Amino acid sequence: MRFGLIAAVLFFSCAGASAGTLTWTISGVTFNDGGTASGTFDYDADTDTFSNIDITTTAGTVFGASTYTSLAGAYPSSPDLVYLQTTTGTIRLFDFGTSANMTDGGGIIPLALDPLSGGTAGEDNCYNGTCTLVYSSPIRYSTTGTVSAPTSGAAPEPASFVLLIGGLGGLGVLALRRRYGARR
């Protein structure tokens, strides 16, 4: 009985809990004006929060390059729709939707097609510093792109697995010593 309880405690402590915050990468975004978008951000599905945003867009024929490090306060972001705003230079809004919700399970999710623009991601200029209104023209949009994060597997990390096997082996040796020690 004691052996089973100790083995269960070892297994569940070594298997590791899945972390709620994952680093997602946006890639494969090419705008209709020749610019691109790429970078990373952290998303915690448990608390529905974004952090460590580092997305850049490159220059094209419509817009110059921009760097996005924060959410756009005027627009609520969600697991399937993200609004980012520049904080320096020309104030711009960059938004992209995903075809499925981002979760703490990771994976590759294509960007969703926006029926209004025909694109998956859009970038436009803001009227003011809080970006409560955006210009409807010019705008650039993309027709491709993905967000991806490492998937969380059911198997424990290799170090945890070695620790688990070592602990179970030690318990087995202990059980054998008790069994044969009691016969003497």
Biotite code that builds the C-alpha atoms (Angstrom):
import biotite.structure as struc

atoms = struc.array([
    struc.Atom([0.000, 0.000, 0.000], chain_id="A", res_id=1, res_name="MET", atom_name="CA", element="C"),
    struc.Atom([2.750, 2.414, 0.982], chain_id="A", res_id=2, res_name="ARG", atom_name="CA", element="C"),
    struc.Atom([4.686, 1.559, -2.205], chain_id="A", res_id=3, res_name="PHE", atom_name="CA", element="C"),
    struc.Atom([1.684, 2.422, -4.407], chain_id="A", res_id=4, res_name="GLY", atom_name="CA", element="C"),
    struc.Atom([1.121, 5.751, -2.636], chain_id="A", res_id=5, res_name="LEU", atom_name="CA", element="C"),
    struc.Atom([4.791, 6.728, -2.936], chain_id="A", res_id=6, res_name="ILE", atom_name="CA", element="C"),
    struc.Atom([4.849, 5.714, -6.616], chain_id="A", res_id=7, res_name="ALA", atom_name="CA", element="C"),
    struc.Atom([1.738, 7.802, -7.331], chain_id="A", res_id=8, res_name="ALA", atom_name="CA", element="C"),
    struc.Atom([3.206, 10.853, -5.581], chain_id="A", res_id=9, res_name="VAL", atom_name="CA", element="C"),
    struc.Atom([6.462, 10.471, -7.545], chain_id="A", res_id=10, res_name="LEU", atom_name="CA", element="C"),
    struc.Atom([4.627, 10.082, -10.856], chain_id="A", res_id=11, res_name="PHE", atom_name="CA", element="C"),
    struc.Atom([2.409, 13.116, -10.454], chain_id="A", res_id=12, res_name="PHE", atom_name="CA", element="C"),
    struc.Atom([5.194, 15.323, -9.127], chain_id="A", res_id=13, res_name="SER", atom_name="CA", element="C"),
    struc.Atom([7.518, 14.359, -11.997], chain_id="A", res_id=14, res_name="CYS", atom_name="CA", element="C"),
    struc.Atom([4.972, 14.452, -14.820], chain_id="A", res_id=15, res_name="ALA", atom_name="CA", element="C"),
    struc.Atom([4.833, 18.249, -14.598], chain_id="A", res_id=16, res_name="GLY", atom_name="CA", element="C"),
    struc.Atom([1.850, 20.496, -14.952], chain_id="A", res_id=17, res_name="ALA", atom_name="CA", element="C"),
    struc.Atom([1.264, 22.298, -18.217], chain_id="A", res_id=18, res_name="SER", atom_name="CA", element="C"),
    struc.Atom([2.125, 25.955, -18.040], chain_id="A", res_id=19, res_name="ALA", atom_name="CA", element="C"),
    struc.Atom([-0.642, 28.373, -18.910], chain_id="A", res_id=20, res_name="GLY", atom_name="CA", element="C"),
    struc.Atom([1.635, 30.879, -20.671], chain_id="A", res_id=21, res_name="THR", atom_name="CA", element="C"),
    struc.Atom([3.047, 29.949, -24.067], chain_id="A", res_id=22, res_name="LEU", atom_name="CA", element="C"),
    struc.Atom([5.180, 31.968, -26.445], chain_id="A", res_id=23, res_name="THR", atom_name="CA", element="C"),
    struc.Atom([3.385, 32.211, -29.783], chain_id="A", res_id=24, res_name="TRP", atom_name="CA", element="C"),
    struc.Atom([5.162, 33.080, -33.037], chain_id="A", res_id=25, res_name="THR", atom_name="CA", element="C"),
    struc.Atom([3.447, 34.905, -35.881], chain_id="A", res_id=26, res_name="ILE", atom_name="CA", element="C"),
    struc.Atom([5.002, 34.039, -39.231], chain_id="A", res_id=27, res_name="SER", atom_name="CA", element="C"),
    struc.Atom([4.360, 33.798, -42.944], chain_id="A", res_id=28, res_name="GLY", atom_name="CA", element="C"),
    struc.Atom([2.553, 37.154, -43.088], chain_id="A", res_id=29, res_name="VAL", atom_name="CA", element="C"),
    struc.Atom([3.148, 39.020, -46.341], chain_id="A", res_id=30, res_name="THR", atom_name="CA", element="C"),
    struc.Atom([1.118, 42.152, -46.950], chain_id="A", res_id=31, res_name="PHE", atom_name="CA", element="C"),
    struc.Atom([-0.428, 43.114, -50.271], chain_id="A", res_id=32, res_name="ASN", atom_name="CA", element="C"),
    struc.Atom([2.104, 45.976, -50.516], chain_id="A", res_id=33, res_name="ASP", atom_name="CA", element="C"),
    struc.Atom([5.132, 43.656, -50.182], chain_id="A", res_id=34, res_name="GLY", atom_name="CA", element="C"),
    struc.Atom([5.744, 44.193, -46.442], chain_id="A", res_id=35, res_name="GLY", atom_name="CA", element="C"),
    struc.Atom([5.816, 41.367, -43.924], chain_id="A", res_id=36, res_name="THR", atom_name="CA", element="C"),
    struc.Atom([4.973, 40.788, -40.248], chain_id="A", res_id=37, res_name="ALA", atom_name="CA", element="C"),
    struc.Atom([6.718, 38.471, -37.799], chain_id="A", res_id=38, res_name="SER", atom_name="CA", element="C"),
    struc.Atom([7.566, 38.146, -34.138], chain_id="A", res_id=39, res_name="GLY", atom_name="CA", element="C"),
    struc.Atom([6.434, 36.666, -30.860], chain_id="A", res_id=40, res_name="THR", atom_name="CA", element="C"),
    struc.Atom([4.098, 37.254, -27.941], chain_id="A", res_id=41, res_name="PHE", atom_name="CA", element="C"),
    struc.Atom([3.129, 35.370, -24.811], chain_id="A", res_id=42, res_name="ASP", atom_name="CA", element="C"),
    struc.Atom([-0.467, 34.305, -24.286], chain_id="A", res_id=43, res_name="TYR", atom_name="CA", element="C"),
    struc.Atom([-1.863, 32.798, -21.087], chain_id="A", res_id=44, res_name="ASP", atom_name="CA", element="C"),
    struc.Atom([-5.086, 30.965, -21.916], chain_id="A", res_id=45, res_name="ALA", atom_name="CA", element="C"),
    struc.Atom([-5.923, 30.503, -18.222], chain_id="A", res_id=46, res_name="ASP", atom_name="CA", element="C"),
    struc.Atom([-6.063, 34.252, -17.576], chain_id="A", res_id=47, res_name="THR", atom_name="CA", element="C"),
    struc.Atom([-6.682, 35.430, -21.173], chain_id="A", res_id=48, res_name="ASP", atom_name="CA", element="C"),
    struc.Atom([-3.696, 37.794, -21.009], chain_id="A", res_id=49, res_name="THR", atom_name="CA", element="C"),
    struc.Atom([-1.026, 38.824, -23.498], chain_id="A", res_id=50, res_name="PHE", atom_name="CA", element="C"),
    struc.Atom([2.516, 39.890, -22.589], chain_id="A", res_id=51, res_name="SER", atom_name="CA", element="C"),
    struc.Atom([6.065, 40.204, -23.969], chain_id="A", res_id=52, res_name="ASN", atom_name="CA", element="C"),
    struc.Atom([4.773, 41.407, -27.343], chain_id="A", res_id=53, res_name="ILE", atom_name="CA", element="C"),
    struc.Atom([7.509, 41.831, -29.955], chain_id="A", res_id=54, res_name="ASP", atom_name="CA", element="C"),
    struc.Atom([6.009, 42.008, -33.455], chain_id="A", res_id=55, res_name="ILE", atom_name="CA", element="C"),
    struc.Atom([7.589, 43.898, -36.344], chain_id="A", res_id=56, res_name="THR", atom_name="CA", element="C"),
    struc.Atom([6.281, 44.768, -39.755], chain_id="A", res_id=57, res_name="THR", atom_name="CA", element="C"),
    struc.Atom([8.594, 45.625, -42.620], chain_id="A", res_id=58, res_name="THR", atom_name="CA", element="C"),
    struc.Atom([8.208, 48.419, -45.137], chain_id="A", res_id=59, res_name="ALA", atom_name="CA", element="C"),
    struc.Atom([6.110, 47.989, -48.237], chain_id="A", res_id=60, res_name="GLY", atom_name="CA", element="C"),
    struc.Atom([4.665, 50.416, -50.772], chain_id="A", res_id=61, res_name="THR", atom_name="CA", element="C"),
    struc.Atom([1.822, 51.560, -48.447], chain_id="A", res_id=62, res_name="VAL", atom_name="CA", element="C"),
    struc.Atom([3.486, 51.669, -45.000], chain_id="A", res_id=63, res_name="PHE", atom_name="CA", element="C"),
    struc.Atom([6.950, 51.828, -43.525], chain_id="A", res_id=64, res_name="GLY", atom_name="CA", element="C"),
    struc.Atom([8.237, 49.447, -40.876], chain_id="A", res_id=65, res_name="ALA", atom_name="CA", element="C"),
    struc.Atom([6.646, 49.402, -37.413], chain_id="A", res_id=66, res_name="SER", atom_name="CA", element="C"),
    struc.Atom([7.298, 47.723, -34.084], chain_id="A", res_id=67, res_name="THR", atom_name="CA", element="C"),
    struc.Atom([4.454, 46.544, -31.851], chain_id="A", res_id=68, res_name="TYR", atom_name="CA", element="C"),
    struc.Atom([5.067, 45.961, -28.144], chain_id="A", res_id=69, res_name="THR", atom_name="CA", element="C"),
    struc.Atom([1.627, 46.459, -26.602], chain_id="A", res_id=70, res_name="SER", atom_name="CA", element="C"),
    struc.Atom([-2.028, 45.691, -27.057], chain_id="A", res_id=71, res_name="LEU", atom_name="CA", element="C"),
    struc.Atom([-4.293, 48.415, -28.420], chain_id="A", res_id=72, res_name="ALA", atom_name="CA", element="C"),
    struc.Atom([-6.197, 49.646, -25.377], chain_id="A", res_id=73, res_name="GLY", atom_name="CA", element="C"),
    struc.Atom([-9.196, 50.790, -27.418], chain_id="A", res_id=74, res_name="ALA", atom_name="CA", element="C"),
    struc.Atom([-9.918, 47.297, -28.741], chain_id="A", res_id=75, res_name="TYR", atom_name="CA", element="C"),
    struc.Atom([-10.305, 44.145, -26.655], chain_id="A", res_id=76, res_name="PRO", atom_name="CA", element="C"),
    struc.Atom([-8.067, 41.260, -27.698], chain_id="A", res_id=77, res_name="SER", atom_name="CA", element="C"),
    struc.Atom([-9.210, 37.673, -27.278], chain_id="A", res_id=78, res_name="SER", atom_name="CA", element="C"),
    struc.Atom([-7.936, 34.112, -27.899], chain_id="A", res_id=79, res_name="PRO", atom_name="CA", element="C"),
    struc.Atom([-8.820, 34.436, -31.588], chain_id="A", res_id=80, res_name="ASP", atom_name="CA", element="C"),
    struc.Atom([-8.444, 38.165, -32.321], chain_id="A", res_id=81, res_name="LEU", atom_name="CA", element="C"),
    struc.Atom([-5.440, 40.310, -31.397], chain_id="A", res_id=82, res_name="VAL", atom_name="CA", element="C"),
    struc.Atom([-5.153, 44.102, -31.684], chain_id="A", res_id=83, res_name="TYR", atom_name="CA", element="C"),
    struc.Atom([-1.692, 45.649, -31.330], chain_id="A", res_id=84, res_name="LEU", atom_name="CA", element="C"),
    struc.Atom([-0.693, 49.296, -31.337], chain_id="A", res_id=85, res_name="GLN", atom_name="CA", element="C"),
    struc.Atom([2.630, 51.028, -31.866], chain_id="A", res_id=86, res_name="THR", atom_name="CA", element="C"),
    struc.Atom([3.824, 53.213, -29.009], chain_id="A", res_id=87, res_name="THR", atom_name="CA", element="C"),
    struc.Atom([6.401, 55.331, -30.862], chain_id="A", res_id=88, res_name="THR", atom_name="CA", element="C"),
    struc.Atom([6.505, 57.114, -34.198], chain_id="A", res_id=89, res_name="GLY", atom_name="CA", element="C"),
    struc.Atom([3.403, 57.047, -36.372], chain_id="A", res_id=90, res_name="THR", atom_name="CA", element="C"),
    struc.Atom([0.668, 55.415, -34.307], chain_id="A", res_id=91, res_name="ILE", atom_name="CA", element="C"),
    struc.Atom([-0.543, 52.332, -36.148], chain_id="A", res_id=92, res_name="ARG", atom_name="CA", element="C"),
    struc.Atom([-2.911, 49.469, -35.439], chain_id="A", res_id=93, res_name="LEU", atom_name="CA", element="C"),
    struc.Atom([-2.073, 45.895, -36.431], chain_id="A", res_id=94, res_name="PHE", atom_name="CA", element="C"),
    struc.Atom([-4.758, 43.282, -36.002], chain_id="A", res_id=95, res_name="ASP", atom_name="CA", element="C"),
    struc.Atom([-4.985, 39.620, -36.837], chain_id="A", res_id=96, res_name="PHE", atom_name="CA", element="C"),
    struc.Atom([-7.533, 36.912, -36.209], chain_id="A", res_id=97, res_name="GLY", atom_name="CA", element="C"),
    struc.Atom([-6.896, 33.200, -35.900], chain_id="A", res_id=98, res_name="THR", atom_name="CA", element="C"),
    struc.Atom([-9.038, 30.399, -37.336], chain_id="A", res_id=99, res_name="SER", atom_name="CA", element="C"),
    struc.Atom([-9.202, 28.797, -33.854], chain_id="A", res_id=100, res_name="ALA", atom_name="CA", element="C"),
    struc.Atom([-8.629, 29.972, -30.284], chain_id="A", res_id=101, res_name="ASN", atom_name="CA", element="C"),
    struc.Atom([-5.089, 29.994, -28.974], chain_id="A", res_id=102, res_name="MET", atom_name="CA", element="C"),
    struc.Atom([-4.846, 27.650, -25.967], chain_id="A", res_id=103, res_name="THR", atom_name="CA", element="C"),
    struc.Atom([-2.246, 26.450, -23.507], chain_id="A", res_id=104, res_name="ASP", atom_name="CA", element="C"),
    struc.Atom([-1.891, 23.345, -25.701], chain_id="A", res_id=105, res_name="GLY", atom_name="CA", element="C"),
    struc.Atom([0.023, 25.152, -28.463], chain_id="A", res_id=106, res_name="GLY", atom_name="CA", element="C"),
    struc.Atom([0.047, 24.055, -32.095], chain_id="A", res_id=107, res_name="GLY", atom_name="CA", element="C"),
    struc.Atom([-0.104, 25.813, -35.460], chain_id="A", res_id=108, res_name="ILE", atom_name="CA", element="C"),
    struc.Atom([-3.158, 27.954, -36.198], chain_id="A", res_id=109, res_name="ILE", atom_name="CA", element="C"),
    struc.Atom([-3.712, 29.636, -39.573], chain_id="A", res_id=110, res_name="PRO", atom_name="CA", element="C"),
    struc.Atom([-4.716, 33.272, -39.517], chain_id="A", res_id=111, res_name="LEU", atom_name="CA", element="C"),
    struc.Atom([-8.418, 33.685, -40.272], chain_id="A", res_id=112, res_name="ALA", atom_name="CA", element="C"),
    struc.Atom([-9.663, 35.349, -43.430], chain_id="A", res_id=113, res_name="LEU", atom_name="CA", element="C"),
    struc.Atom([-11.242, 38.756, -42.736], chain_id="A", res_id=114, res_name="ASP", atom_name="CA", element="C"),
    struc.Atom([-14.349, 39.021, -44.942], chain_id="A", res_id=115, res_name="PRO", atom_name="CA", element="C"),
    struc.Atom([-14.180, 42.838, -45.017], chain_id="A", res_id=116, res_name="LEU", atom_name="CA", element="C"),
    struc.Atom([-10.624, 43.161, -46.312], chain_id="A", res_id=117, res_name="SER", atom_name="CA", element="C"),
    struc.Atom([-10.173, 39.748, -47.880], chain_id="A", res_id=118, res_name="GLY", atom_name="CA", element="C"),
    struc.Atom([-7.049, 39.382, -45.739], chain_id="A", res_id=119, res_name="GLY", atom_name="CA", element="C"),
    struc.Atom([-5.947, 37.691, -42.540], chain_id="A", res_id=120, res_name="THR", atom_name="CA", element="C"),
    struc.Atom([-4.113, 40.564, -40.907], chain_id="A", res_id=121, res_name="ALA", atom_name="CA", element="C"),
    struc.Atom([-4.388, 44.295, -41.359], chain_id="A", res_id=122, res_name="GLY", atom_name="CA", element="C"),
    struc.Atom([-2.339, 47.360, -40.578], chain_id="A", res_id=123, res_name="GLU", atom_name="CA", element="C"),
    struc.Atom([-3.618, 50.906, -40.680], chain_id="A", res_id=124, res_name="ASP", atom_name="CA", element="C"),
    struc.Atom([-2.884, 54.385, -39.278], chain_id="A", res_id=125, res_name="ASN", atom_name="CA", element="C"),
    struc.Atom([-4.642, 55.747, -36.199], chain_id="A", res_id=126, res_name="CYS", atom_name="CA", element="C"),
    struc.Atom([-6.329, 59.133, -35.986], chain_id="A", res_id=127, res_name="TYR", atom_name="CA", element="C"),
    struc.Atom([-5.029, 59.747, -32.470], chain_id="A", res_id=128, res_name="ASN", atom_name="CA", element="C"),
    struc.Atom([-2.559, 58.478, -29.862], chain_id="A", res_id=129, res_name="GLY", atom_name="CA", element="C"),
    struc.Atom([-5.097, 56.185, -28.226], chain_id="A", res_id=130, res_name="THR", atom_name="CA", element="C"),
    struc.Atom([-6.021, 54.678, -31.590], chain_id="A", res_id=131, res_name="CYS", atom_name="CA", element="C"),
    struc.Atom([-9.736, 54.881, -30.876], chain_id="A", res_id=132, res_name="THR", atom_name="CA", element="C"),
    struc.Atom([-10.327, 55.595, -34.579], chain_id="A", res_id=133, res_name="LEU", atom_name="CA", element="C"),
    struc.Atom([-8.336, 54.347, -37.533], chain_id="A", res_id=134, res_name="VAL", atom_name="CA", element="C"),
    struc.Atom([-8.100, 55.563, -41.089], chain_id="A", res_id=135, res_name="TYR", atom_name="CA", element="C"),
    struc.Atom([-10.033, 53.385, -43.502], chain_id="A", res_id=136, res_name="SER", atom_name="CA", element="C"),
    struc.Atom([-7.482, 54.146, -46.188], chain_id="A", res_id=137, res_name="SER", atom_name="CA", element="C"),
    struc.Atom([-4.692, 53.400, -46.750], chain_id="A", res_id=138, res_name="PRO", atom_name="CA", element="C"),
    struc.Atom([-4.675, 49.938, -45.246], chain_id="A", res_id=139, res_name="ILE", atom_name="CA", element="C"),
    struc.Atom([-2.588, 46.938, -46.031], chain_id="A", res_id=140, res_name="ARG", atom_name="CA", element="C"),
    struc.Atom([-3.615, 43.365, -45.434], chain_id="A", res_id=141, res_name="TYR", atom_name="CA", element="C"),
    struc.Atom([-2.257, 39.864, -45.762], chain_id="A", res_id=142, res_name="SER", atom_name="CA", element="C"),
    struc.Atom([-3.829, 36.755, -47.203], chain_id="A", res_id=143, res_name="THR", atom_name="CA", element="C"),
    struc.Atom([-1.540, 34.259, -45.441], chain_id="A", res_id=144, res_name="THR", atom_name="CA", element="C"),
    struc.Atom([0.107, 33.610, -42.100], chain_id="A", res_id=145, res_name="GLY", atom_name="CA", element="C"),
    struc.Atom([0.080, 31.474, -38.977], chain_id="A", res_id=146, res_name="THR", atom_name="CA", element="C"),
    struc.Atom([0.582, 31.669, -35.249], chain_id="A", res_id=147, res_name="VAL", atom_name="CA", element="C"),
    struc.Atom([2.337, 28.740, -33.602], chain_id="A", res_id=148, res_name="SER", atom_name="CA", element="C"),
    struc.Atom([3.502, 27.599, -30.182], chain_id="A", res_id=149, res_name="ALA", atom_name="CA", element="C"),
    struc.Atom([5.126, 24.419, -28.943], chain_id="A", res_id=150, res_name="PRO", atom_name="CA", element="C"),
    struc.Atom([2.593, 21.714, -28.181], chain_id="A", res_id=151, res_name="THR", atom_name="CA", element="C"),
    struc.Atom([2.385, 20.321, -24.692], chain_id="A", res_id=152, res_name="SER", atom_name="CA", element="C"),
    struc.Atom([2.711, 16.566, -24.853], chain_id="A", res_id=153, res_name="GLY", atom_name="CA", element="C"),
    struc.Atom([1.487, 13.967, -22.394], chain_id="A", res_id=154, res_name="ALA", atom_name="CA", element="C"),
    struc.Atom([4.983, 12.601, -21.790], chain_id="A", res_id=155, res_name="ALA", atom_name="CA", element="C"),
    struc.Atom([7.090, 14.165, -19.043], chain_id="A", res_id=156, res_name="PRO", atom_name="CA", element="C"),
    struc.Atom([10.313, 16.000, -19.831], chain_id="A", res_id=157, res_name="GLU", atom_name="CA", element="C"),
    struc.Atom([13.317, 13.645, -20.213], chain_id="A", res_id=158, res_name="PRO", atom_name="CA", element="C"),
    struc.Atom([14.874, 14.779, -16.903], chain_id="A", res_id=159, res_name="ALA", atom_name="CA", element="C"),
    struc.Atom([11.586, 14.204, -15.079], chain_id="A", res_id=160, res_name="SER", atom_name="CA", element="C"),
    struc.Atom([11.223, 10.805, -16.722], chain_id="A", res_id=161, res_name="PHE", atom_name="CA", element="C"),
    struc.Atom([14.731, 9.769, -15.575], chain_id="A", res_id=162, res_name="VAL", atom_name="CA", element="C"),
    struc.Atom([13.938, 10.986, -12.064], chain_id="A", res_id=163, res_name="LEU", atom_name="CA", element="C"),
    struc.Atom([10.677, 9.030, -12.086], chain_id="A", res_id=164, res_name="LEU", atom_name="CA", element="C"),
    struc.Atom([12.352, 5.794, -13.265], chain_id="A", res_id=165, res_name="ILE", atom_name="CA", element="C"),
    struc.Atom([15.170, 6.235, -10.725], chain_id="A", res_id=166, res_name="GLY", atom_name="CA", element="C"),
    struc.Atom([12.698, 6.798, -7.908], chain_id="A", res_id=167, res_name="GLY", atom_name="CA", element="C"),
    struc.Atom([10.593, 3.795, -8.864], chain_id="A", res_id=168, res_name="LEU", atom_name="CA", element="C"),
    struc.Atom([13.730, 1.643, -9.152], chain_id="A", res_id=169, res_name="GLY", atom_name="CA", element="C"),
    struc.Atom([14.841, 2.785, -5.703], chain_id="A", res_id=170, res_name="GLY", atom_name="CA", element="C"),
    struc.Atom([11.433, 1.927, -4.287], chain_id="A", res_id=171, res_name="LEU", atom_name="CA", element="C"),
    struc.Atom([11.645, -1.494, -5.908], chain_id="A", res_id=172, res_name="GLY", atom_name="CA", element="C"),
    struc.Atom([15.044, -2.147, -4.336], chain_id="A", res_id=173, res_name="VAL", atom_name="CA", element="C"),
    struc.Atom([13.698, -0.989, -0.972], chain_id="A", res_id=174, res_name="LEU", atom_name="CA", element="C"),
    struc.Atom([10.710, -3.319, -1.270], chain_id="A", res_id=175, res_name="ALA", atom_name="CA", element="C"),
    struc.Atom([12.953, -6.258, -2.167], chain_id="A", res_id=176, res_name="LEU", atom_name="CA", element="C"),
    struc.Atom([15.273, -5.559, 0.781], chain_id="A", res_id=177, res_name="ARG", atom_name="CA", element="C"),
    struc.Atom([12.305, -5.470, 3.141], chain_id="A", res_id=178, res_name="ARG", atom_name="CA", element="C"),
    struc.Atom([10.879, -8.649, 1.696], chain_id="A", res_id=179, res_name="ARG", atom_name="CA", element="C"),
    struc.Atom([14.110, -10.658, 1.922], chain_id="A", res_id=180, res_name="TYR", atom_name="CA", element="C"),
    struc.Atom([15.240, -8.928, 5.141], chain_id="A", res_id=181, res_name="GLY", atom_name="CA", element="C"),
    struc.Atom([12.046, -10.064, 6.887], chain_id="A", res_id=182, res_name="ALA", atom_name="CA", element="C"),
    struc.Atom([12.816, -13.755, 6.077], chain_id="A", res_id=183, res_name="ARG", atom_name="CA", element="C"),
    struc.Atom([16.141, -13.846, 7.910], chain_id="A", res_id=184, res_name="ARG", atom_name="CA", element="C"),
])
